[in-house]
Amino acid sequence: MNVKLKFNTMKNLSLKIIGSAIVFFLISGISFAQDPTSGSEVKNQERNMVKEQNAVKEQNQIQEQNQIQEQNQIQEQGTVNQQNRLRFRESLTDDQKEILENREMTRNEKRKAFRESLTEQQKTMLREQQEVRKHQRNQLRNSTCEEQQQLMRQNRENTQARTGRQSRGK
């Protein structure tokens, strides 16, 4: 009988504990559901995520527009450079063309003779074109990120290694 009494007491005690736990969870669940900050926090997080996604999309669109602009600018610069080169070639005299085509002269001799044969107008054209290229090079350097600049340096070094040229220290 004593064992039965202990068993019933334990059973009643466990029922009370389980019942109290259920009531506690119900009350805390109801209070959480009624808590105005719990739902608004989730909504705020969702709003922030949407804002971040929109910001990323906007940034990507701006980058694409910048890339398209840069590509158009590069094409335009290439066209201008090509036209200037053509204009310079057309200004060459027959004697100047012969100097450039001469296979008996060394490169340095050709360069010296050619420079001495240039007219003032041709010298001016060369100086202007050199300034334009210098300006374009500076624009490119200023508009590229560090990673792109590293790639350009690597390409320049690879080209110099292939052709056997040494860096001019620029």
C-alpha positions in Angstrom: 0.0 0.0 0.0 2.8 2.3 0.8 4.2 1.7 -2.6 0.9 2.5 -4.2 0.6 5.7 -2.3 4.1 6.8 -3.4 3.2 5.9 -7.0 0.0 8.0 -6.9 1.9 10.9 -5.3 4.6 10.7 -7.9 1.9 10.5 -10.6 0.1 13.5 -9.2 3.3 15.4 -8.9 4.4 14.6 -12.5 0.9 15.6 -13.8 1.2 18.9 -11.9 4.6 19.6 -13.4 3.5 18.7 -16.9 0.4 20.8 -16.5 2.4 23.8 -15.2 4.8 23.5 -18.1 2.0 23.4 -20.6 0.4 26.4 -19.1 3.7 28.2 -19.0 4.4 27.5 -22.7 0.9 28.6 -23.6 1.2 31.8 -21.7 4.6 32.6 -23.1 3.5 31.7 -26.7 0.5 34.0 -26.4 2.5 36.8 -25.0 5.1 36.4 -27.8 2.4 36.5 -30.4 0.9 39.6 -28.8 4.4 41.2 -28.6 4.2 44.0 -31.1 8.0 44.1 -31.6 8.4 40.4 -32.6 6.4 40.8 -35.8 7.8 44.2 -36.7 11.3 43.0 -36.3 10.7 40.3 -38.9 9.1 42.9 -41.2 12.0 45.3 -40.6 14.5 42.6 -41.5 12.5 41.8 -44.7 12.4 45.5 -45.6 16.2 45.8 -45.0 16.8 42.7 -47.2 14.7 44.2 -50.0 16.5 47.5 -49.7 19.9 45.8 -49.9 18.8 43.8 -52.9 17.6 46.9 -54.7 20.8 48.7 -53.8 22.8 45.8 -55.3 20.7 45.8 -58.5 21.1 49.6 -58.8 24.9 49.3 -58.4 25.0 46.6 -61.0 23.1 48.7 -63.5 25.4 51.6 -62.8 28.4 49.4 -63.4 27.0 48.1 -66.7 26.2 51.6 -67.9 29.8 52.7 -67.0 31.2 49.8 -68.8 29.2 50.5 -71.9 30.2 54.2 -71.7 33.9 53.2 -71.4 33.7 50.8 -74.3 32.1 53.5 -76.5 34.7 56.0 -75.4 37.5 53.5 -76.2 36.0 52.8 -79.7 35.7 56.6 -80.3 39.3 57.1 -79.2 40.5 54.3 -81.5 38.7 55.8 -84.4 40.2 59.3 -83.8 43.7 57.7 -83.4 43.3 55.8 -86.7 42.2 59.0 -88.5 45.1 60.9 -87.1 47.5 58.1 -88.2 46.0 58.1 -91.7 46.2 61.9 -91.9 49.9 61.7 -90.9 50.7 58.9 -93.4 49.0 60.9 -96.2 51.2 63.9 -95.3 54.4 61.9 -95.9 56.5 62.8 -99.0 58.0 60.1 -101.3 61.5 60.8 -99.8 60.1 60.1 -96.3 58.4 56.9 -97.4 61.7 55.8 -99.0 63.5 56.4 -95.7 61.0 54.2 -93.8 61.1 51.4 -96.4 65.0 51.4 -96.7 66.3 48.0 -95.6 70.0 49.0 -95.6 69.7 51.5 -92.7 69.5 50.5 -89.1 66.4 51.4 -87.0 68.3 54.2 -85.3 69.6 55.6 -88.6 66.1 55.4 -90.1 64.6 57.2 -87.0 67.3 60.0 -87.2 66.9 60.5 -90.9 63.1 60.5 -90.7 63.0 63.0 -87.9 65.3 65.3 -89.7 63.1 65.1 -92.8 59.8 66.1 -91.0 58.2 69.4 -91.7 57.0 71.7 -88.9 53.4 70.7 -89.6 54.3 67.0 -89.4 56.2 67.6 -86.1 53.2 69.4 -84.7 50.9 66.5 -85.7 53.2 64.0 -84.0 53.4 66.1 -80.8 49.6 66.5 -80.7 49.0 62.8 -81.2 51.6 62.1 -78.5 49.7 64.4 -76.1 46.4 62.8 -77.0 47.8 59.3 -76.3 49.3 60.5 -73.0 46.0 62.0 -72.0 44.1 58.7 -72.9 46.6 56.7 -71.0 46.2 58.8 -67.9 42.4 58.7 -68.2 42.6 54.9 -68.4 44.9 54.7 -65.4 42.6 56.9 -63.4 39.4 55.0 -64.3 40.6 51.5 -63.6 40.5 49.7 -60.3 43.6 48.2 -58.7 42.9 44.7 -60.0 42.6 46.0 -63.6 45.8 48.0 -63.2 47.6 44.8 -62.0 46.3 42.9 -65.1 47.6 45.7 -67.4 51.0 45.6 -65.7 51.2 41.9 -66.1 50.2 42.1 -69.7 52.8 44.8 -70.3 55.5 42.6 -68.6 54.5 39.6 -70.7 54.6 41.6 -73.9 58.0 43.0 -73.0 59.3 39.5 -72.2 58.1 38.1 -75.5 59.6 40.9 -77.6 62.7 41.2 -75.5 62.1 44.9 -74.7 63.1 46.4 -71.4 60.8 48.7 -69.5 61.2 52.4 -70.1 60.7 53.2 -66.5 57.2 54.7 -66.9 
